[in-house]
Amino acid sequence: MKKINQWTSYELAAQMVFPRLLVKSYLENVDYKSRITKLVSEGIGGFCIFGGNVEENIKVTNELQIFAEIPLLFCGDFENGISMRLSEGTEFPHMMALGAAGKTEYTKKCAALIALEAKVIGAHWNLAPVADINNNPQNPVINVRSFGDTSDIVSQNVKAYIEGTQNEKVLACVKHFPGHGNTVINSHLDLPVLNLTRDELEKNEFIPFKTAIAQGVKSIMVGHLVISDLDKSNLPATLSKNIITGILKDEMGFDGLVVTDALEMKAITENYSDEEIAELSVKAGNNVLLMPANDEHLIELIAKLADENTDYRSLLINSCEKIIAEKRWTGIMPQYHREDMNSNLFTEHPYKALKYAYYALKTEGDDSLIPLKDIKSLAVFSLLQRSENFDKASQFMKMLGDATEFDIDFGYLDENLELEHLKEIQKTIFETELILFPIFFRNFTEAKEVTLPENLKKAIDILSGGRKSILVFFGSPYFANDLNADTRILTYSDSYASIAAVVVKLSDRSIDWIED
């Protein structure tokens, strides 16, 4: 490899850009594969992985490494496991569940297990943990992705997650600086504005990030957030030199990789042109430009600016030096070697995920209803936020049926429910003693809010009809106290591990947990 300061401006720009990689499309679409391999031949720095199973990801990452002159750094949002982006892999409980468990050693171990699975598929950069404090219950995008709603809980778990990840030679990445927890706007859809003062941020939002820096975190992701008290020009943090260079680097002393949040998000694309993104993102102090909407065009624009301005080119050189240094730290340079897959990896990890999920469970109200016993009949009505929740709700019902010997009536309710239809349902559960309501509501990419529709709130009251009832919150805990029930179970996650943990608790199965 030639010296970085001898690279062409195009090579420098390409090394800083990490496009989205659709694994299935790469394998099935000739034109898409050609576009990706062209990017590799031009010196792209790496990719952010989406889709495919474990075997397909291994095939694609290994194939692309063969094409690359400089080893590629593959990354992904593997916050609670590679299954967050793949169709396979262990699905660990969400970060809020780990925070609720109150055992930071579980967070550390969980992060290490995720790192091991990431390395199997060729990824050496986990864009996690979330260091945002979820201090706004109405937040539609962070929610259970956060470890909790206090700086202390978040900081302790952020530190543990970083340690677990980086002990496995996988880069950790805290996000979304300067803090995305106190907003009701989803930056995937629009540009959030936080009316917080610098003093307020210092006392709360900044604390987990400072903890991460002290822990030696390798990278920090900057969020698409406008905070006027930090930048009077109202630039989003992602494009703000005042915030990235002035505060994060100069004041807080962070010297690792600074990466943008996805530049394809509407918070950026609907407010800034490619030309503005090329100039502002680099001058702000970002080292990695993640998933731009027009990756090849952005590379060309950055290269052109570097050819015209030596100071701008120096920023590219500095960024590429950092990227190459971190590639060496992970061990993928100077020569990439495929990770040997432990055949027991994906069979042992689900048990550990179940353990962490079980210890996260919190029960409120009448404890005498748990475990389920001395009940002749049970009805289960799953409340679904969207159609994607159907599979998990069905899995819960199947597991509960297998684990108990009750006569169970079950059904699915969503926002399209018409309350007059409940009369027919009531007839079928006339003699039912206990009603169980699993509630599958949490953040998701397109979410504008995470609240239970009024018709579903009324359905709980109508179907309960004076009977004993249990609510199980598979996800957001924030509207638990707004609903009437004898007993509430909080899981802080809709992971399969959390679903199984609730079944264990309800069925009174005895498990001798083995220490890791």
C-alpha positions in Angstrom: 0.0 0.0 0.0 1.4 3.4 -1.0 1.6 6.2 1.6 -1.8 7.8 2.3 -0.6 11.3 1.5 0.2 10.0 -2.0 -3.3 8.7 -2.7 -5.4 10.5 -5.3 -8.2 12.7 -4.0 -10.7 10.1 -5.3 -9.0 7.3 -3.4 -9.1 9.3 -0.2 -12.7 10.2 -0.7 -13.7 6.6 -1.5 -12.0 5.3 1.7 -14.2 7.6 3.8 -17.5 6.4 2.3 -19.3 3.4 3.6 -22.4 2.6 1.5 -25.3 0.3 2.3 -24.7 -3.3 1.2 -27.8 -5.3 0.4 -26.5 -8.9 0.7 -29.5 -10.5 -1.1 -29.4 -8.1 -3.9 -25.7 -8.7 -4.4 -26.3 -12.4 -4.8 -29.4 -12.1 -7.0 -29.0 -8.9 -9.0 -26.2 -8.8 -11.6 -26.4 -5.0 -12.1 -26.3 -4.4 -8.3 -23.3 -6.7 -7.9 -21.5 -4.9 -10.7 -22.1 -1.6 -9.0 -20.8 -2.9 -5.6 -17.7 -4.5 -7.1 -17.0 -1.3 -9.0 -17.0 0.6 -5.7 -14.6 -1.9 -4.3 -12.2 -1.6 -7.2 -12.3 2.2 -6.7 -11.1 1.9 -3.1 -14.3 2.1 -1.0 -13.5 1.9 2.7 -16.2 -0.6 3.7 -19.9 -1.3 3.8 -22.8 -1.3 6.2 -24.5 -4.8 6.0 -28.2 -5.4 5.5 -30.1 -8.7 4.9 -29.2 -12.2 4.1 -28.5 -15.2 6.3 -25.2 -16.0 8.0 -23.9 -18.2 5.2 -24.8 -15.6 2.5 -23.0 -12.8 4.5 -19.9 -15.0 4.8 -19.9 -15.6 1.1 -20.4 -12.0 0.2 -17.9 -10.4 2.6 -15.2 -12.9 1.7 -15.8 -12.4 -2.0 -15.6 -8.7 -1.7 -12.4 -8.9 0.4 -10.8 -10.8 -2.5 -11.6 -7.9 -4.9 -10.3 -5.2 -2.5 -6.7 -3.9 -2.6 -7.1 -2.5 0.9 -9.2 -4.8 3.2 -12.7 -3.6 3.6 -14.2 -2.8 7.0 -17.7 -4.2 7.3 -20.1 -2.7 9.8 -23.7 -3.1 10.9 -26.3 -1.9 13.5 -26.0 -5.1 15.6 -27.3 -3.4 18.8 -29.0 -6.5 20.1 -27.4 -9.0 17.7 -26.6 -9.5 14.1 -30.2 -10.6 13.7 -31.1 -6.9 13.9 -29.9 -6.7 10.3 -29.7 -10.4 9.2 -32.4 -13.1 8.9 -30.3 -15.3 11.3 -28.1 -14.9 14.3 -28.9 -14.8 18.0 -31.5 -12.2 18.9 -30.4 -10.8 22.3 -32.7 -8.7 24.5 -32.7 -5.0 23.7 -30.5 -2.6 25.6 -33.3 -1.3 27.8 -33.8 -4.9 29.0 -30.1 -5.2 29.8 -30.3 -1.9 31.7 -33.3 -3.2 33.6 -31.5 -6.4 34.5 -29.2 -4.3 36.7 -26.2 -6.5 36.0 -23.5 -4.7 33.8 -21.6 -8.0 33.6 -24.5 -9.3 31.5 -24.2 -6.3 29.2 -20.5 -6.9 28.8 -21.0 -10.6 28.0 -23.9 -9.9 25.7 -21.7 -7.4 23.7 -18.9 -9.9 23.5 -21.2 -12.6 22.1 -22.6 -10.2 19.5 -19.0 -9.3 18.5 -18.2 -13.0 18.0 -21.1 -13.5 15.7 -20.3 -10.3 13.8 -16.8 -11.5 13.2 -18.1 -14.8 11.8 -19.9 -12.9 9.0 -16.9 -10.7 8.4 -17.9 -7.6 10.2 -15.4 -6.0 12.6 -17.4 -2.8 13.5 -20.6 -2.9 15.5 -22.4 0.5 15.3 -23.4 0.1 18.9 -24.1 0.8 21.8 -26.8 3.5 21.9 -25.6 6.0 24.4 -28.7 8.1 24.2 -30.7 8.6 27.5 -34.3 7.9 26.7 -35.6 10.7 28.9 -38.6 11.4 26.7 -41.1 8.6 26.9 -42.7 9.7 23.6 -39.4 9.2 21.6 -40.4 7.1 18.6 -36.9 6.1 17.4 -34.8 5.4 20.5 -37.1 3.8 23.1 -36.0 0.3 24.0 -32.7 0.8 22.1 -31.5 2.9 25.1 -30.2 1.3 28.3 -32.6 3.5 30.3 -33.7 7.0 31.2 -30.9 8.1 33.6 -27.3 9.0 32.8 -26.1 6.6 35.5 -27.8 3.5 34.1 -26.8 4.4 30.5 -23.2 5.3 31.3 -22.6 2.1 33.3 -24.0 -0.1 30.6 -22.3 1.8 27.7 -19.0 1.3 29.5 -19.6 -2.5 29.8 -20.8 -2.8 26.2 -17.7 -1.1 24.8 -15.5 -3.3 26.9 -17.2 -6.5 25.8 -17.1 -5.5 22.2 -13.6 -4.2 21.9 -12.1 -7.1 24.0 -13.0 -9.2 20.9 -11.2 -6.8 18.6 -14.4 -5.4 17.1 -14.8 -1.6 17.0 -17.6 -0.3 19.2 -19.5 2.9 18.3 -21.5 5.0 20.7 -24.4 6.9 19.2 -26.0 9.4 18.6 -23.9 12.3 19.8 -24.8 14.8 21.3 -27.9 12.8 22.4 -31.0 11.6 20.6 -33.0 10.6 23.6 -35.0 13.8 24.3 -36.9 14.2 21.1 -40.3 13.2 19.7 -39.1 13.5 16.1 -37.7 10.5 14.2 -34.7 11.6 12.3 -35.3 8.9 9.7 -38.3 11.0 8.7 -37.5 14.6 9.6 -34.9 16.8 11.3 -35.3 16.9 15.1 -34.7 20.2 17.0 -33.7 19.9 20.6 -34.3 23.0 22.7 -31.7 22.1 25.3 -29.0 24.4 26.8 -25.3 23.5 26.9 -25.6 23.3 30.7 -28.5 20.9 30.5 -26.6 18.7 28.0 -23.5 18.7 30.3 -25.6 17.5 33.2 -27.3 14.7 31.3 -26.9 13.8 27.6 -23.1 14.3 27.5 -22.3 12.1 30.4 -22.5 8.7 28.7 -20.4 10.0 25.8 -17.7 11.2 28.1 -17.8 7.9 29.9 -17.4 6.1 26.5 -14.4 8.3 25.6 -12.8 7.6 29.0 -13.3 3.9 28.3 -11.5 4.2 25.0 -14.3 3.7 22.6 -13.0 3.5 19.0 -15.8 5.4 17.3 -18.7 7.8 17.9 -21.7 8.3 15.6 -23.1 11.8 15.3 -26.9 12.2 15.1 -28.9 14.4 12.7 -30.0 16.8 15.5 -30.3 20.6 15.6 -29.3 22.1 18.9 -29.2 25.9 18.6 -27.3 26.4 21.9 -24.4 24.4 20.4 -24.5 25.8 16.9 -26.2 29.2 16.3 -26.4 28.5 12.6 -28.8 25.6 13.3 -26.8 23.1 11.3 -27.5 19.5 12.4 -24.8 18.0 14.5 -23.7 15.8 11.7 -22.7 18.8 9.6 -21.6 21.1 12.4 -17.9 21.9 12.9 -18.8 23.6 16.2 -20.2 20.4 17.6 -17.9 17.7 16.1 -14.5 19.5 16.1 -15.2 22.1 18.7 -17.0 20.1 21.4 -16.4 16.4 20.7 -12.8 16.5 19.6 -11.3 19.7 21.1 -13.2 19.9 24.4 -13.9 16.3 25.1 -10.7 15.0 23.6 -12.1 12.3 21.4 -9.4 11.2 18.9 -11.1 8.1 17.3 -13.3 7.7 14.3 -16.2 10.1 14.0 -19.0 8.6 11.8 -22.1 10.3 10.5 -25.5 8.7 11.1 -26.9 7.4 7.8 -26.8 10.3 5.3 -29.7 8.7 3.3 -32.1 9.7 6.2 -34.7 12.3 5.4 -33.3 14.6 8.1 -30.4 15.2 5.7 -31.7 14.4 2.2 -34.7 16.7 2.4 -32.7 19.6 3.8 -29.3 19.5 2.1 -27.9 18.9 -1.4 -25.1 16.5 -2.2 -22.8 19.4 -2.7 -23.6 20.8 0.8 -23.2 17.3 2.4 -19.8 16.8 0.7 -18.4 20.2 1.9 -20.0 20.4 5.4 -19.7 16.8 6.5 -15.9 16.7 5.9 -15.2 20.2 7.2 -17.2 19.4 10.4 -14.8 16.7 11.3 -16.4 13.4 10.2 -14.0 10.6 9.3 -16.6 8.2 7.9 -19.6 9.1 5.8 -22.2 6.4 6.3 -24.7 5.3 3.7 -25.1 8.4 1.6 -28.1 8.5 -0.8 -25.8 8.9 -3.8 -22.5 7.3 -2.8 -20.6 7.6 -6.2 -21.7 11.2 -6.7 -20.6 12.1 -3.2 -17.2 10.6 -3.7 -16.8 12.6 -6.9 -17.8 15.8 -5.2 -15.4 15.2 -2.2 -12.6 14.4 -4.6 -13.2 17.6 -6.6 -13.2 19.7 -3.5 -9.9 18.1 -2.3 -8.3 18.8 -5.7 -9.3 22.5 -5.3 -8.4 23.0 -1.7 -5.2 21.6 0.1 -6.7 22.2 3.6 -9.8 20.2 2.7 -7.5 17.5 1.2 -5.6 17.4 4.5 -8.8 16.5 6.3 -9.3 13.5 4.0 -5.7 12.4 4.6 -6.3 12.6 8.4 -9.5 10.6 8.1 -8.0 7.9 6.0 -5.1 7.6 8.4 -7.6 7.0 11.2 -9.6 4.5 9.2 -6.4 2.5 8.2 -5.2 2.5 11.9 -8.5 1.0 13.1 -8.5 -1.6 10.3 -5.0 -2.6 11.6 -6.3 -2.7 15.2 -9.1 -5.1 14.3 -6.6 -7.4 12.6 -8.0 -7.2 9.1 -4.9 -5.5 7.9 -2.3 -5.9 6.6 -3.8 -9.2 5.4 -7.5 -10.2 5.8 -8.1 -13.6 7.3 -11.5 -15.2 7.5 -12.7 -16.0 11.0 -13.1 -19.6 11.8 -16.7 -20.3 12.8 -17.2 -22.1 16.1 -19.8 -24.7 15.3 -21.4 -24.2 18.8 -21.6 -20.5 18.6 -25.2 -20.2 17.3 -26.5 -23.0 19.5 -25.0 -21.8 22.8 -25.8 -18.1 22.5 -29.6 -18.4 22.6 -29.5 -19.9 26.1 -27.4 -17.0 27.3 -29.8 -14.5 25.6 -32.7 -16.2 27.5 -30.9 -15.8 30.8 -30.2 -12.1 30.3 -33.8 -11.6 29.2 -35.2 -13.5 32.2 -33.3 -11.4 34.7 -34.7 -8.2 33.0 -38.3 -9.1 33.6 -40.2 -6.8 36.0 -43.6 -7.7 37.5 -46.0 -5.2 38.9 -49.4 -5.7 40.6 -50.8 -9.0 41.8 -48.0 -11.5 42.1 -50.4 -14.4 42.9 -51.3 -14.7 39.2 -47.8 -15.7 38.2 -47.0 -18.4 37.5 -50.3 -19.5 35.9 -51.8 -22.2 38.0 -55.2 -23.6 39.0 -56.7 -22.0 35.9 -59.1 -24.0 33.8 -59.3 -21.7 30.9 -57.1 -18.9 29.5 -57.6 -16.4 26.6 -54.7 -14.6 24.9 -55.2 -11.6 22.8 -52.0 -10.2 21.2 -52.1 -6.4 20.5 -50.0 -5.7 17.4 -48.5 -2.4 16.4 -47.9 -3.6 12.8 -48.2 -6.7 10.7 -44.5 -7.5 11.2 -45.3 -8.3 14.9 -47.6 -11.3 13.9 -44.8 -13.9 13.7 -43.5 -13.1 17.2 -47.0 -13.0 18.7 -47.7 -16.4 17.1 -44.5 -17.7 18.5 -45.4 -16.6 22.0 -48.8 -18.3 21.8 -47.2 -21.5 20.5 -44.6 -21.5 23.2 -47.1 -20.8 25.9 -49.4 -23.5 24.7 -46.5 -26.0 24.6 -45.3 -25.1 28.1 -48.8 -25.2 29.8 -51.7 -27.6 29.7 -54.4 -24.9 29.7 -57.3 -24.7 27.2 -56.2 -21.5 25.4 -58.3 -19.3 23.2 -56.3 -16.8 21.3 -56.6 -13.9 18.8 -54.9 -10.9 17.3 -56.0 -7.2 17.6 -54.6 -4.2 15.9 -55.4 -0.5 15.1 -58.0 -1.7 12.5 -60.2 -3.3 15.2 -63.8 -2.2 15.2 -65.1 -2.3 18.7 -68.5 -3.7 17.7 -66.7 -6.9 16.7 -65.7 -7.5 20.3 -69.3 -8.6 21.1 -68.8 -11.8 19.1 -65.4 -12.4 20.7 -66.9 -12.0 24.2 -69.3 -14.8 23.5 -66.4 -17.2 22.8 -64.6 -16.4 26.1 -67.7 -16.3 28.3 -66.4 -18.8 30.8 -62.7 -17.8 30.5 -61.1 -17.1 33.9 -58.0 -15.2 32.9 -57.2 -12.9 30.0 -53.6 -12.4 28.9 -52.7 -9.4 26.7 -49.2 -9.5 25.1 -48.6 -6.0 23.8 -46.1 -5.7 20.9 -45.3 -2.0 20.7 -41.9 -0.3 20.4 -39.8 1.9 18.2 -39.2 1.1 14.6 -37.5 2.9 11.6 -40.7 4.6 10.2 -42.4 5.2 13.6 -43.8 8.6 14.2 -45.0 7.7 17.7 -45.1 4.7 20.0 -48.5 4.8 21.7 -51.4 2.4 22.0 -54.4 3.4 19.9 -57.6 4.2 21.9 -59.6 1.3 20.4 -57.0 -1.2 21.8 -57.1 0.5 25.2 -60.9 0.1 25.2 -60.6 -3.5 23.9 -58.5 -4.4 27.0 -61.2 -3.1 29.3 -64.1 -4.7 27.4 -62.5 -8.1 27.0 -61.3 -8.2 30.6 -64.9 -7.7 31.6 -64.3 -8.1 35.3 -62.0 -11.1 34.9 -58.4 -11.3 36.1 -56.0 -9.9 33.5 -52.3 -9.8 32.8 -50.6 -7.4 30.5 -47.2 -8.3 29.0 -45.3 -5.4 27.4 -43.0 -6.8 24.7 -41.3 -3.5 24.1 -42.0 0.0 25.3 -42.8 0.1 29.1 -43.9 3.8 29.0 -47.7 3.4 28.8 -48.0 0.5 31.2 -49.5 2.6 34.0 -52.1 4.0 31.6 -53.8 0.6 31.3 -56.0 -1.3 33.7 -54.9 -4.8 34.7 -54.3 -7.0 37.8 -50.7 -7.8 36.8 -48.2 -6.3 34.4 -45.0 -7.9 33.1 -42.4 -5.6 31.6 -39.8 -7.2 29.3 -38.3 -4.0 27.6 -37.9 -6.1 24.4 -39.7 -8.1 21.8 -36.7 -10.3 21.2 -37.3 -14.1 21.0 -35.2 -14.4 24.2 -37.7 -12.1 26.0 -40.7 -13.9 24.6 -39.2 -17.2 25.9 -38.4 -15.7 29.2 -42.0 -14.7 29.8 -43.1 -18.2 28.9 -40.7 -19.6 31.5 -42.0 -17.2 34.1 -45.7 -17.9 33.4 -45.3 -21.7 33.2 -43.1 -21.9 36.3 -40.4 -23.8 34.5 -37.3 -24.5 36.6 -34.0 -23.5 34.9 -30.7 -23.8 36.7 -28.9 -20.9 35.1 -25.3 -21.6 34.4 -22.8 -18.8 35.0 -21.0 -17.7 31.8 
